[in-house]
Amino acid sequence: MSDIRTDTGSELKRQIDEAVAFLRGKTALVPEVGVILGTGLGTLAEGLVAETRVPYGQIPHFAVSTVESHKGELVFGRLGGRPAVVMSGRVHYYEGYTMRQISFPVRVMQALGARTLIVSNACGGMNPLHEAGDIMVVTDHINLMGDNPLIGPNDETMGPRFPDMSEPYDRALIRLAESVALAEGLRLQKGVFVAVAGPNLETAAEYRFLRGIGADVVGMSLIPENLVAVHGGMRVVALAVITDLCRPDALEPVDIPKILAVAADAAPRLDRLVTRLVERLDEAPRVRSHS
């Protein structure tokens, strides 16, 4: 895939159209909902009533994940009784891709028909009231990745030059997620997500800084996808699984197998939350425009 950052808005639109045309040749399903599954959280795609699975490497202009725990396929099927498209795994900025490559699948999901985006990821917890294994619904974010997928020429047919970010995560969907969690007996935290470029984990001083500027959790994804979704007028709800605790005064070396184990343990709860959320989407009508 070429570096879209140097392309015109019309070139990006052409690439989206090519990807959509290819996928429509694989399935007639028109998704209402798009879902992105993060590190260690791919079980939802396995439980989906799947109609079609397409590896990223086959889709025009899709980047391919180099992270072992990300399966790397687009799954079409029914989730919570609704037509959906699920990204089983994502690509990250630290893999060497551009911001527009990372967020390109969101553009494609929207062009296929999805109007709601549910994003999940694994993250480190800095709020002392949170525990490893908790699921947190994101209420806001801080972008410290040093880049933005909206930099460059803007195609007004895809979204405004200066998208409003007063409600990056849909408040009605956040309330619905809380209602679903209560009904299902699931512990659900709320908080602010901060994204950094990675791939290294943070120092103790960096954790103190990130907590000091108002973040509850830290990760290396989510925000590029959110920015593109909001730019295109999609509703977004994000669910972050806290896989490790980032307490600067008691910081331990990172244990990747342990992080993946915590994510795997949380995955069934996340799957249930997402499925019930999709089932009840009609209870959270859109009350404002993001465009």
Secondary structure, DSSP 8 states (H G I E B T S, - for coil): ---GGGS-HHHHHHHHHHHHHHHHTT-----SEEEEE-TT-THHHHHSEEEEEEEGGGSTT------TT---EEEEEEETTEEEEEEES---GGGT--HHHHHHHHHHHHHHT--EEEEEEEEEE-STT--TT-EEEEEEEEEESS--TT-S---TTT--SS---S-SS-HHHHHHHHHHHHHHT--EEEEEEEEE--SS---HHHHHHHHHTT-SEEESSSHHHHHHHHHTT-EEEEEEEEEEE--GGG-----HHHHHHHHHHHHHHHHHHHHHHHHTGGGS---S---
